[in-house]
């Protein structure tokens, strides 16, 4: 009887609770409960599948993610050589860093590019952590572009992770505010690995951060171990990739030129900075020669003793003039129908100095006339970014002719020879006036306007 009475009280109490609480339809409750449980189960399955695919490298998931990448990151139409598959990250190299290496590159785009290759190699040799290089902003060109404005930073860091650790900035705990002092110094030019191991590496024991404030030609070209030379090349040909904005416009320029037919990329290095630096003034008026001399003395790194232009030319140290470039191209067999892309900045003397070249080859074009002004606007007043566009066109051209054997000529020659089907032909020396010049002519396999290898 007591038990029944207790059970009756419990039933009546439960009925009161139901009457007091708001009524919740059972059907809606069940639907929400099923949805929540299903969501949890689906997410659990998805996490498990992703984990298994990463561990086992499933071909299915690799192909699936690859298709997603190509759908969302489809490259612009154009030269197939620029289209690349998704990068495969190599395992990061595990090493104890001896310190942080900061570098400030000096010079033009291609001089800085060569220096970056050297600095990565030095960081690898000394087991250092490299800070993303700083680019020259104080030289003649006064270009405010940073590394990230010209090169793909993420690609640069990821593509070299198996060789050297690269960071965007020095951690705060190693800054001056935390009691650390940065050693500022230029390394000795053309130094080998012994110099860096014996004289530079010990400096990191005293200074956790060392800043190389000059980087041009600070590592020897020859006599280095083969693994260091390979890394140098890897940085140049793989790690230094232009930003998507530069690559897209560069590909567009190449596509426009190719739609018009074969073309020559002429690196006409007859610009104000080159003439002031070299002291070469052939064809310039007396006033122009004096302006170039004043400019040379305005930059401490360009100052020399009195330069005699005729002596420089007799030694083959002057760039070809536009008139000489026209004579060389005619001697090589190029005709008036040849399409010529001027891969250079503003020619000193303007249209007056281009008159003879244009008379011989009317189909001369520049990037400024190939694309709309608004497409070039973001690159103008940034000489290094404009030089990057010229670099891309020069590598892709049917023929590349430099008029001066400088950094641009060497790097373009290397990139062209690294592509299958674009061998390098070094032409015989040509007499132009009283000087002997070694003109490098890079030509594709196919004959160009009657020319053949």
Secondary structure, 3 states (H helix, E strand, C coil): CHHHHHHHHHHHHHHHHHHHCCCCCHHHHHHHHHHHHHHHHHHHHHHHHHHHHHHHCCHHHHHHHHHHHHHHCCCCCCCHHHCCCCCCCCCCCCCCCCCEEEEECCCCHHHHHHHHHHHHHHHHHCCCEEECCECCCCCCCCCCCCHHHHECHHHHHHHCCCCCEEECCCCHHHCHHHCCCEEEECCCCCECHHHHHHHHCCHHHHCCEEEECCCCCCECCCCCCHHHHHHHHHHHHHHCCECHHHHHHHHHHHHHHHHCCCEEEEECCCEHHHHHHHCCCCCCCHHHHHHHHHHHHHCHHHCCCCCCHHHHHHCCCCCCCHHHHHHHHHHCCCCCCCEEEECCCCECCCHHHHHHHHHHCCCEECHHHHCCHHHHCCCCCCHHHHHHHHHHHHHHCCEEEECCCCHHHHHHHHHHHHCCCCCCEECCCEEECCEEECCEEEECCCCECCECC
